[in-house]
Amino acid sequence: MNAISTSIKMSDDILLIQNGFVAVPELRAAGAKPDDMRLQSLGTIVSNIAYYGYVPSLEATQAIMKLSDAGIYEFWKNAQPALAYVTGEDRNMGDYVVYKNFPKEVLEMSQARYWFNQVLMYWGLPNDLFTEETDEREPLAEKATLKVLDLADGDTASAIYAKLCKMSAKWNDFQNAQAKHLIAAKPHLSIVMDEFAFKENGVTLVAHCIAEAVSGSRKVAFSTATDVLRLAAALSDGDVSLRAKSKFRKFSRPERRFLLGLIENAKHIEEDFAMRKEPWKRLLSGLHPADFNVERVSAAYNRLYNKQVHTLDARVEKGLAVKDVGSLELLKSQPGQLLRRLHKAYDLFGREAIEALKAVSHALTVSQLVKLDGYLATVNERKSLVFTPKGNWAKAQFVENGKAKFGDADLADLRDHISAEVGSRLDALYPSGFNVDPATRNVKLQASGQELAAYGRGTVFDIPQNTKFIRTASYWEAKNGYGNVWFDVGWNFYGEDWKEMGTVCWDSPQPFSSNAAVFSGDPTNSKDLDGRACQMIDLYPQKLVANGVRYAVWNVLAFSSIPFDGVAEVLATMQWGEEPQKGKLYEPSRAQMVFPLTGKALTKYVAYVDLVERKLVYMDVGLRANVRSARSNEKEVGEMMPAFVEYLASLPSIHDVFSHAQEGDIPVLYGDQGVEIDGEAWVFRRDNAENQVVQIDLEQLLNAKGDVAAAPRVSREAAPHHP
């Protein structure tokens, strides 16, 4: 059922902070004025929030300033644990690193001494026998870039839920946990599948509430039988996407009645049965329609068994096999199918396939059209293509691009048509137009299959020029009596041409004689009662570049072949800064990425760094790898990365959405530092606490089809903040 790991915690305050908001309690001081004592308290609160890398917006600051002493206490009592959880500070990662004076302690140690210590620690000897007394570290004095927290109001939680429903991609783990938390607070809210832009999200939520749905205390509404099939798979811990075969569990009689009732009231059930005959036969056999008064289901079930149902898909495939142009007309009746088969159709029918797609483009969403445009913009020039069988990146195939090229005129014509189609919808929703920041090309749309962030694979973050080190960590807690287990952080290094140049990880702690990268020691978590351990790696960009390194790929590998959700928690974090020996080993204000790793995977390639361009690029894929050592994967990862980078370039960005609209006044920005905003905008990273931003509804735009004519509904929804 795509279960969420126990590592994903959720509360009202965590949910708000993850979405860029903070709640201020209604505990007001009588006639509150900004006197010296209150300003001092406010300064303390703002300083405390800044420690975690955040700053309250002007509106939130004004609300905090009006609090009584009891209100300030209540505010911080709620906000501090949530800030500590979201940033990873509450894990106290530095306590579980082998060498507490890292990196200095390791950099000054000979390789012989390092491995002598390490072997004896593996044998179970106390770490204290081999490590130095912990030095007091100089306090952090670096200026951090703080992320703005806007003031939450009574509608914020509902707006976040509405945003989740409208998302056109599968929820990541945080979003899934958020939706379940929000629905639990709304016991009388109906779950209506037609309100979900991505049906798997709604199905997952219904499965979570199945006891309430079956009992009738939670109303649910399904319009297609296929979504009921997804629900049965979810309830059986199967594949909700229906890409892989699911073994349906035995359902109770109330559950059978409930599922059959949903199918009975769905539209076009025979067509849905025909599309997936084998799983429907297995499911219906277990549901026993004859036990209930479901006449439509029983009749369709009989036709299914008597082979009297036929799919559009089969007719299309038959037509394509003999190059029957009539198959284009069949595909036009299902525009989504034509979209998926466009390249094949173009290969067979040329210009006619382009005209067919143009004729039905009004029925496709903005999201579908900009994804198609990204594909068209890059496919002719791509050297390789990536195929992920059933969405499984561990089985990804990187093959030479052998697709027939689109003709230049046809390509230009279709892309112009897409631009006009998307632009007309955006203009109808926002007639005043947009002022689009070119830097928004670096912000990709979230796609299905991601697990970590609310921004898309390929999103780019600039590494500041004053950054002297990059520190990544893997932290884990294994309470399940496994003894010593490891979730190893590692970096693979490559030159200009993606030729392997070394690795830093547990069995390669200092790969360069110039100390360009260093590993913190390999912990043995069995020595902690809760099975906690942490590894850290420091990279020194200038030294790496001097060694000929351009690219570095960050990964976490489950050495013990226990998946990420097989232990209480696995956390991956990245910090960067100027002085590696100053501040704590983990400083939340330095943190750039904080991701709990969940699911059945054994690998996670989180991001890669272009050290020459000083860019961090988000990846979030579980590529196939030898989990015993990142060093074993240098060559294979280097061979995969050029094709993967090409794939990232084809994914649509925020700029690819808004650039089709007419130019106007509404800002669309990567960050709002140095920009004044008071009203509608879309901002990826909120940096300016004085701005009053009414975030425009990106999901509404992405879901818009060709019948858009109404003015926009403005709502204060959460911007996709960089966690």
C-alpha atoms as one frame of an Amber mdcrd trajectory, in Angstrom:
protein
   0.000   0.000   0.000   2.998   2.280  -0.443   3.218   2.532   3.324   4.927
   5.545   4.783   7.918   4.733   6.953   7.739   5.417  10.668  10.507   7.940
  10.042   7.963  10.399   8.610   6.479  12.236  11.572   3.691  14.742  11.224
   1.971  17.363  13.351   0.151  20.604  12.608   3.324  22.624  13.175   5.562
  20.293  11.142   3.084  20.391   8.266   3.004  24.194   8.301   6.781  24.619
   8.420   7.267  22.109   5.601   4.971  24.311   3.523   6.570  27.622   4.519
   4.189  28.742   7.279   4.213  29.195  11.031   1.262  29.362  13.414   1.014
  32.100  16.037  -1.398  31.377  18.926  -4.230  33.710  19.825  -2.749  34.640
  23.214  -2.538  38.407  23.004  -1.125  40.810  25.544  -3.684  43.440  26.565
  -2.864  46.630  24.688   0.388  45.091  23.479   2.972  47.667  22.454   6.536
  47.188  21.233   8.195  48.222  24.513  11.830  47.382  25.288  10.982  44.134
  27.082   8.790  42.926  24.257  11.344  43.882  21.627  13.949  41.944  23.592
  11.691  38.884  23.681  10.982  39.253  19.979  14.702  39.485  19.250  15.286
  36.265  21.184  12.534  34.463  19.294  13.769  35.664  15.880  17.320  34.660
  16.806  16.123  31.219  17.897  14.235  30.735  14.625  17.299  31.884  12.660
  19.330  29.140  14.345  17.191  26.689  12.372  17.649  28.605   9.110  14.310
  30.441   9.039  12.943  33.929   9.607   9.287  34.902  10.227   7.707  37.157
   7.637   6.860  40.731   8.527   3.226  39.752   9.136   4.239  36.803  11.321
   6.714  38.983  13.243   4.010  41.553  13.938   1.709  38.796  15.226   4.432
  37.427  17.536   5.143  40.925  18.828   1.562  41.191  20.101   1.739  37.994
  22.159   1.605  37.957  25.927   4.380  36.226  27.866   2.196  33.128  27.967
   1.622  33.451  24.229   5.346  33.647  23.484   5.929  30.559  25.623   3.140
  28.709  23.811   4.445  29.782  20.410   7.986  28.557  21.046   6.804  25.365
  22.775   5.004  24.411  19.542   7.415  25.822  16.958  10.754  24.628  18.360
  10.159  20.843  18.155   8.755  21.210  14.654  11.732  23.289  13.500  14.129
  20.796  15.089  12.445  17.855  13.354  12.190  19.449   9.912  15.834  20.548
   9.949  17.170  17.327  11.509  18.588  19.119  14.550  16.698  16.908  17.010
  18.631  13.796  15.867  21.845  15.163  17.477  23.817  13.666  14.606  27.166
  14.942  15.824  26.899  12.705  18.905  27.000   9.557  16.747  29.972  10.387
  14.523  33.098   8.350  15.318  35.575  11.256  15.371  33.927  14.185  17.151
  36.713  16.593  16.122  35.984  15.883  12.446  37.372  16.863   9.986  40.647
  17.900  11.678  41.016  14.669  13.666  40.812  12.474  10.552  42.840  14.762
   8.298  45.761  14.621  10.758  45.638  10.824  11.062  47.737   8.448   8.953
  45.904   5.874   6.842  47.601   3.087   8.802  46.391   4.521  12.107  42.897
   5.094  10.705  42.479   1.467   9.646  44.094   0.074  12.821  41.521   2.015
  14.863  38.682   1.066  12.566  39.330  -2.689  12.679  39.470  -2.699  16.465
  36.219  -0.723  16.628  34.611  -3.300  14.289  35.716  -5.991  16.766  33.669
  -4.221  19.433  36.277  -2.251  21.386  34.965   1.093  22.738  35.435   4.004
  20.383  36.829   6.114  23.234  40.047   4.079  23.139  40.873   5.461  19.695
  39.342   8.929  19.534  40.542  12.248  20.875  38.920  14.182  23.684  36.193
  16.310  22.149  37.461  19.851  21.661  35.210  22.836  22.160  34.473  24.062
  18.669  34.466  27.756  17.851  30.930  29.113  17.432  29.454  29.523  13.977
  29.854  33.077  12.711  28.792  32.641   9.090  25.829  34.498   7.679  23.149
  32.089   6.565  20.484  32.620   3.903  17.244  32.332   5.841  13.980  30.943
   4.471  10.815  32.918   5.176   7.937  31.498   7.216   4.635  33.199   6.401
   1.854  33.591   8.947  -0.645  30.731   8.905  -4.338  31.461   9.325  -7.471
  29.370   9.772  -7.611  28.507   6.061  -3.987  27.492   5.567  -4.406  23.791
   6.348  -7.409  23.545   4.004  -5.438  25.314   1.276  -2.569  22.836   1.677
  -5.024  19.929   1.389  -6.584  21.459  -1.743  -3.115  21.919  -3.216  -2.285
  18.266  -2.524  -5.476  17.126  -4.250  -4.667  19.167  -7.356  -1.108  17.897
  -7.729  -0.568  16.292 -11.135   2.189  13.966  -9.892   2.397  11.214  -7.311
   2.889  12.530  -3.798   6.325  12.189  -2.277   6.650  10.698   1.202   6.221
  14.023   3.021   3.132  14.932   0.990   1.616  11.516   1.596   2.118  11.916
   5.334   0.707  15.448   5.183  -2.446  14.302   3.389  -3.061  11.543   5.922
  -2.557  13.968   8.797  -4.937  16.500   7.253  -7.675  13.972   6.463  -7.547
  12.620  10.036  -8.468  16.105  11.254 -11.509  16.180   8.922 -13.627  13.119
   9.837 -16.652  14.341   7.878 -14.776  15.307   4.698 -15.720  13.215   1.669
 -12.938  11.887  -0.538 -14.018  12.444  -4.130 -11.710  10.871  -6.710 -12.589
  13.405  -9.396 -11.023  16.105  -7.200  -7.609  14.437  -7.508  -5.535  15.362
 -10.532  -3.388  12.259  -9.979  -5.742   9.410  -9.144  -3.186   7.263  -7.326
  -2.967   9.941  -4.630  -6.687   9.764  -3.939  -6.662   5.977  -3.963  -3.817
   5.919  -1.425  -5.809   8.255   0.824  -8.983   6.140   0.594  -6.944   3.020
   1.415  -5.655   4.814   4.505  -9.262   5.540   5.547 -10.713   2.219   4.425
 -12.268   1.277   7.783 -14.188   4.578   7.823 -15.172   4.191   4.171 -16.467
   0.642   4.602 -18.442   1.575   7.702 -19.959   4.574   5.935 -18.570   7.147
   8.362 -16.344   8.510   5.601 -18.028   9.144   2.249 -16.008   8.345  -0.849
 -16.900   8.728  -4.520 -15.277   6.906  -7.456 -16.162   7.529 -11.097 -14.076
   4.796 -12.769 -13.718   1.094 -12.088  -9.976   1.304 -12.751  -9.561   3.392
  -9.602 -11.368   0.655  -7.651  -8.834  -1.822  -9.050  -6.093   0.508  -7.804
  -7.758   0.593  -4.395  -7.870  -3.211  -4.213  -4.157  -3.271  -5.053  -3.418
  -0.674  -2.382  -5.356  -2.625   0.248  -3.317  -5.702  -0.722   0.049  -3.905
  -0.391   0.349  -4.125  -4.170   1.224  -1.703  -6.949  -1.269   1.180  -7.036
   0.032   2.229 -10.462  -1.044  -1.226 -11.806   2.272  -1.558 -13.633   3.212
  -4.676 -11.675   1.041  -7.675 -10.874  -0.594  -7.487  -7.437  -1.721 -10.461
  -5.402  -5.113  -9.480  -4.021  -5.709 -10.384  -0.403  -8.890 -11.976   0.876
 -11.423  -9.227   1.552 -14.036  -9.336   4.305 -17.706  -9.406   3.335 -18.235
  -5.692   4.223 -15.152  -4.824   2.151 -16.450  -6.879  -0.796 -19.813  -5.144
  -0.613 -18.077  -1.776  -0.489 -15.747  -2.443  -3.447 -18.501  -3.935  -5.595
 -20.719  -0.967  -4.801 -18.015   1.389  -6.068 -17.679  -0.611  -9.289 -21.460
  -0.816  -9.772 -21.739   2.972  -9.701 -18.705   3.629 -11.926 -18.849   4.703
 -15.565 -17.844   2.519 -18.516 -17.080  -0.550 -16.433 -16.918  -2.902 -19.436
 -14.267  -0.715 -21.066 -12.273  -0.645 -17.835 -12.547  -4.424 -17.503 -11.328
  -4.827 -21.073  -8.246  -2.688 -20.491  -6.931  -4.997 -17.725  -8.633  -8.341
 -18.210  -6.347 -10.563 -16.151  -6.301  -8.559 -12.881 -10.049  -7.929 -13.141
 -10.736 -11.651 -13.471  -8.676 -12.361 -10.364 -10.236  -9.540  -8.356 -13.847
 -10.235  -9.309 -13.363 -13.929  -8.612 -12.471 -13.019  -5.043 -15.222 -10.406
  -4.653 -18.044 -12.858  -5.637 -20.465 -10.413  -7.338 -23.225 -13.059  -7.234
 -23.412 -12.623  -3.451 -24.679  -9.049  -3.856 -27.201  -7.086  -5.871 -24.778
  -5.598  -8.416 -26.414  -6.204 -11.785 -24.059  -4.076 -13.911 -20.972  -5.700
 -12.405 -22.377  -9.203 -12.862 -23.296  -8.562 -16.488 -19.903  -7.047 -17.294
 -18.176  -9.896 -15.432 -19.987 -12.449 -17.602 -18.995 -10.613 -20.780 -15.406
 -10.473 -19.558 -15.273 -14.242 -19.039 -16.977 -14.903 -22.360 -14.345 -12.745
 -24.127 -16.973 -10.306 -25.321 -15.176  -7.144 -24.204 -12.598  -5.498 -26.444
 -10.193  -2.667 -25.821  -9.501   0.421 -27.828  -5.849  -0.300 -27.167  -5.980
  -3.636 -28.990  -7.690  -2.065 -31.997  -5.128   0.739 -32.072  -2.205  -1.689
 -31.897  -3.688  -3.731 -34.713  -4.094  -0.604 -36.831  -0.582   0.650 -36.118
   0.867  -2.754 -37.002  -0.500  -2.448 -40.567  -0.028   1.340 -40.802  -3.768
   1.931 -40.961  -4.278   5.684 -40.699  -7.667   4.961 -39.146  -5.840   4.142
 -35.925  -5.151   7.872 -35.578  -8.889   8.505 -35.414  -9.189   5.869 -32.686
  -6.359   7.513 -30.740  -7.990  10.932 -31.039 -10.901   9.576 -28.986  -8.415
   9.151 -26.115  -6.010  12.112 -26.318  -3.831  10.783 -23.500  -3.154   7.618
 -25.508  -2.289   9.669 -28.591   0.097  11.758 -26.493   1.914   8.652 -25.238
   2.150   7.145 -28.742   2.891  10.349 -30.643   6.448   9.510 -31.631   5.471
   6.069 -32.904   2.497   7.547 -34.747   4.733  10.204 -36.320   7.178   7.540
 -37.421   4.301   5.796 -39.234   2.139   8.645 -40.477   4.324  11.750 -40.389
   2.481  15.049 -40.632  -0.925  13.427 -40.088   0.100  12.455 -36.538   1.027
  16.079 -35.801  -2.327  17.307 -37.066  -4.149  14.647 -35.018  -2.418  15.769
 -31.848  -3.133  19.432 -32.588  -6.812  18.595 -33.095  -7.169  17.164 -29.579
  -4.648  19.321 -27.706  -7.504  21.249 -26.090  -8.327  18.080 -24.104  -4.809
  17.790 -22.642  -3.740  19.608 -19.496  -1.074  22.283 -19.339   1.080  19.789
 -17.436   0.804  17.235 -20.255   1.539  19.829 -22.905   4.640  21.309 -21.275
   6.024  17.818 -20.656   5.478  17.049 -24.348   7.162  20.313 -25.299  10.180
  19.453 -23.144  10.417  16.094 -24.885  10.108  17.658 -28.338  12.720  20.304
 -27.532  15.387  17.707 -26.742  14.576  14.331 -28.308  16.169  14.933 -31.725
  19.523  15.826 -30.161  19.653  13.356 -27.294  22.360  10.741 -27.614  20.680
   8.336 -25.220  17.230   7.603 -23.858  16.258   6.275 -20.438  13.671   3.530
 -19.946  12.526   2.553 -16.450  10.600  -0.764 -16.516   7.451  -0.283 -14.471
   8.959   2.921 -13.071  11.809   1.036 -11.376  15.010   3.099 -11.577  17.047
   0.185 -10.222  16.303  -1.517 -13.551  16.776   1.601 -15.668  18.036   1.005
 -19.201  20.156   3.656 -20.885  20.065   3.019 -24.636  21.232   4.829 -27.731
  18.617   7.168 -29.170  17.414   5.341 -32.263  14.102   7.153 -32.620  13.233
   8.670 -35.981  13.772  12.420 -35.831  10.918  14.878 -36.098  11.199  17.061
 -39.166  12.248  20.628 -38.388   9.104  22.165 -39.850   6.792  19.670 -38.118
   8.627  20.145 -34.836   8.435  23.925 -35.011   4.764  23.829 -35.975   3.747
  21.535 -33.109   5.792  23.445 -30.549   4.276  26.747 -31.733   0.825  25.202
 -31.399   1.594  23.990 -27.865   2.862  27.439 -26.893  -0.284  29.106 -28.195
  -2.526  26.525 -26.510  -0.817  26.843 -23.130  -0.549  30.614 -23.432  -4.258
  31.046 -24.099  -5.115  29.159 -20.903  -2.705  31.131 -18.756  -3.940  34.394
 -20.255  -7.538  33.438 -19.478  -6.675  32.686 -15.854  -4.259  35.590 -15.317
  -5.010  38.344 -17.868  -2.440  40.706 -16.326   0.397  38.427 -17.480   3.676
  37.383 -15.899   7.160  38.777 -15.445   9.169  35.543 -15.577  12.631  35.296
 -14.048  14.996  33.367 -16.401  16.399  31.615 -13.298  13.120  29.692 -12.989
  14.504  27.429 -15.717  16.390  25.886 -12.788  13.185  24.869 -10.980  11.693
  21.674 -12.363   8.119  20.505 -11.905   7.587  17.666  -9.448   7.203  14.325
 -11.231   5.869  10.931 -10.235   8.359   8.548  -8.675  10.080  11.162  -6.537
  10.206  10.460  -2.824  12.045  13.358  -1.230  11.322  16.925  -2.375   8.399
  19.039  -3.558  10.462  20.375  -6.453  11.334  18.263  -9.483  14.329  16.192
 -10.461  16.874  18.420 -12.166  16.185  21.451  -9.951  19.412  23.428  -9.600
  20.779  25.321  -6.597  23.709  27.719  -6.831  26.588  26.992  -4.457  27.691
  30.361  -3.016  31.164  31.561  -3.967  32.184  31.767  -0.300  31.420  28.060
   0.263  34.657  26.284   1.209  33.227  22.884   2.165  30.198  20.675   1.505
  29.237  18.238   4.276  26.860  15.351   3.697  25.692  12.856   6.290  23.763
   9.641   6.639  22.151   9.082  10.028  20.241   5.980  11.027  18.428   4.484
  13.973  18.009   0.696  14.007  16.077  -0.471  17.056  15.061  -3.813  15.631
  17.836  -5.934  17.099  19.854  -6.224  13.899  23.167  -5.476  15.631  25.502
  -3.479  13.417  23.888  -2.203  10.214  25.101   0.484   7.874  23.557   3.049
   5.546  26.683   4.424   3.925  27.037   7.936   2.556  29.381   8.207  -0.421
  30.498  10.433  -3.280  31.706   9.281  -6.715  34.021  11.734  -8.527  34.327
  12.352 -12.273  36.240  14.510 -14.701  34.974  16.689 -17.525  33.934  13.656
 -19.598  32.383  11.704 -16.698  35.466   9.494 -16.475  35.813   8.093 -12.960
  38.363   9.797 -10.706  37.784   8.215  -7.314  35.314   7.829  -4.472  35.064
   8.860  -0.843  33.126   6.439   1.358  33.624   4.013   4.245  36.361   1.975
   2.534  37.969   4.953   0.773  38.148   7.577   3.561  40.692   9.941   1.913
  40.885   9.327  -1.839  43.145  12.304  -2.613  46.589  13.027  -1.183  45.616
  16.708  -1.075  42.815  16.037   1.474  40.196  17.166  -1.029  37.575  14.886
   0.577  37.444  13.107   3.927  35.222  10.537   5.677  34.330  10.808   9.386
  34.916   7.180  10.383  32.686   4.128  10.158  30.369   3.879  13.208  29.119
   0.696  14.854  25.550   1.418  15.902  25.275  -1.628  18.188  27.164   0.381
  20.825  24.164   2.712  21.195  21.040   1.507  23.011  18.794   2.868  20.253
  21.056   1.713  17.444  21.956   5.227  16.303  24.927   6.066  14.101  26.082
   8.787  11.731  28.618   9.090   8.916  29.776  12.424   7.509  31.819  13.356
   4.461  33.425  16.718   3.777  34.198  17.841   0.233  36.529  20.770  -0.421
  35.489  22.099  -3.857  38.616  24.102  -4.661  40.899  21.155  -3.913  38.699
  18.765  -5.883  38.780  21.026  -8.948  42.569  21.275  -8.569  42.618  17.461
  -8.751  40.741  17.515 -12.055  37.322  16.682 -10.608  34.305  18.376 -12.156
  31.344  16.246 -11.086  30.547  14.566  -7.772  27.545  12.252  -7.263  26.074
  11.879  -3.749  24.627   8.509  -2.763  23.395   6.537   0.247  23.693   2.732
   0.075  22.115   0.120   2.362  25.279  -1.932   2.987  23.460  -4.568   5.081
  20.789  -5.139   2.377  18.126  -3.913   4.807  15.858  -1.440   2.967  15.459
   2.094   4.208  12.078   1.347   5.785  13.518  -1.733   7.530  14.825   0.406
  10.402  13.319   3.176  12.496  14.854   5.987  10.448  17.431   6.821   7.807
  18.221  10.491   7.190  20.324  12.100   4.443  21.490  15.692   4.924  23.683
  18.246   3.169  25.255  21.386   4.640  27.711  23.847   3.214  29.710  26.689
   4.667  33.032  28.474   5.036  34.787  27.047   8.103  34.503  23.266   8.508
  36.054  23.249  11.974  33.752  25.960  13.340  30.229  25.451  14.574  28.756
  22.082  15.454  29.230  19.109  13.164  25.611  19.637  12.176  24.306  23.200
  12.067  20.669  23.464  10.939  21.146  26.977   9.535  23.779  25.549   7.161
  21.511  22.706   6.004  20.517  22.747   2.342  18.808  19.344   2.138  17.267
  17.208   4.897  15.581  14.061   3.608  14.289  10.997   5.476  14.890   8.003
   3.193  12.024   5.515   3.083  10.664   2.635   1.049  11.919  -0.762  -0.066
  14.931   0.521  -2.004  18.538  -0.165  -1.060  20.045   2.811  -2.894  19.388
   6.507  -3.189  21.286   8.863  -5.460  20.251  12.160  -3.939  22.023  14.813
  -6.028  25.127  15.633  -8.004  27.399  18.666  -7.940  29.022  20.468 -10.849
  32.081  21.839  -9.041  33.182  24.049 -11.946  29.790  25.687 -12.473  29.189
  25.505  -8.690  25.737  23.953  -9.106  23.907  21.397  -6.962  21.431  19.333
  -9.021  18.686  17.300  -7.336  18.368  13.666  -8.582  16.293  11.485  -6.187
  16.688   8.122  -7.954  17.390   4.600  -6.763  19.885   3.613  -9.448  21.176
   0.050  -9.517  24.351  -0.273  -7.499  26.545  -2.566  -5.472  25.457  -1.637
  -1.944  28.670  -2.907  -0.354  30.698   0.113  -1.400  30.173   3.285  -3.426
  33.665   2.690  -4.812  32.378  -0.391  -6.657  29.932   1.752  -8.620  32.261
   4.447  -9.983  32.415   3.157 -13.549  28.746   2.189 -13.955  27.435   5.429
 -12.456  29.760   7.414 -14.710  28.388   5.559 -17.722  24.783   6.252 -16.704
  25.116   9.914 -15.763  25.445  11.535 -19.250  22.135   9.962 -20.316  20.560
  10.874 -16.988  21.687  14.503 -17.339  20.126  14.598 -20.818  16.929  13.193
 -19.313  16.907  15.924 -16.639  17.267  18.575 -19.335  14.089  17.295 -21.021
  11.958  17.719 -17.891   9.735  20.818 -17.804  10.564  23.759 -15.585   8.570
  26.560 -14.030   9.880  28.800 -16.821   8.526  26.337 -19.391   5.037  26.846
 -17.945   4.875  30.619 -17.519   6.925  31.678 -20.551   3.974  30.889 -22.854
   1.800  33.570 -21.239   1.781  37.211 -22.211   4.274  39.469 -20.473   2.845
  41.343 -17.526   3.168  42.356 -13.916   2.897  39.177 -11.827   6.394  38.137
 -10.708   7.502  34.532 -11.258  10.785  34.234  -9.373  13.416  31.764  -8.235
  13.964  33.918  -5.125  12.592  37.259  -3.929  15.703  38.687  -2.277  16.026
  42.345  -3.315  12.537  42.378  -4.879   9.469  44.126  -3.442   6.223  42.155
  -3.678   2.810  43.001  -2.292   0.265  40.759  -3.972   0.165  37.882  -6.425
   3.401  36.114  -7.314   4.993  32.706  -7.653   8.247  32.431  -5.711  10.269
  29.239  -5.387  12.442  30.389  -2.504  11.037  32.997  -0.126  14.038  35.002
   1.110  12.569  38.466   1.729  10.657  38.602   5.023   9.122  41.999   4.219
   7.251  40.807   1.150   3.529  40.095   1.263   3.198  37.268  -1.265  -0.128
  35.819  -2.342   1.120  32.656  -3.997  -0.653  31.997  -7.285  -2.222  28.602
  -7.828   0.344  26.622  -9.846  -1.702  23.420  -9.643  -4.720  25.182 -11.147
  -2.561  26.234 -14.076  -1.053  22.787 -14.569  -4.482  21.118 -14.557  -6.114
  23.651 -16.885  -7.561  22.339 -20.156  -8.754  24.147 -23.251 -12.118  25.198
 -21.816 -10.554  27.672 -19.357 -12.371  30.976 -19.380 -12.888  32.001 -15.766
 -10.858  34.503 -13.780  -8.486  32.962 -11.233  -9.428  32.065  -7.719  -6.690
  33.561  -5.571  -5.654  31.527  -2.541  -2.811  31.771  -0.065  -1.225  28.423
  -0.743   2.159  27.191   0.328   5.073  27.870  -1.993   7.362  24.891  -2.685
  10.085  25.863  -0.213  13.524  24.357  -0.280  13.527  22.229   2.892
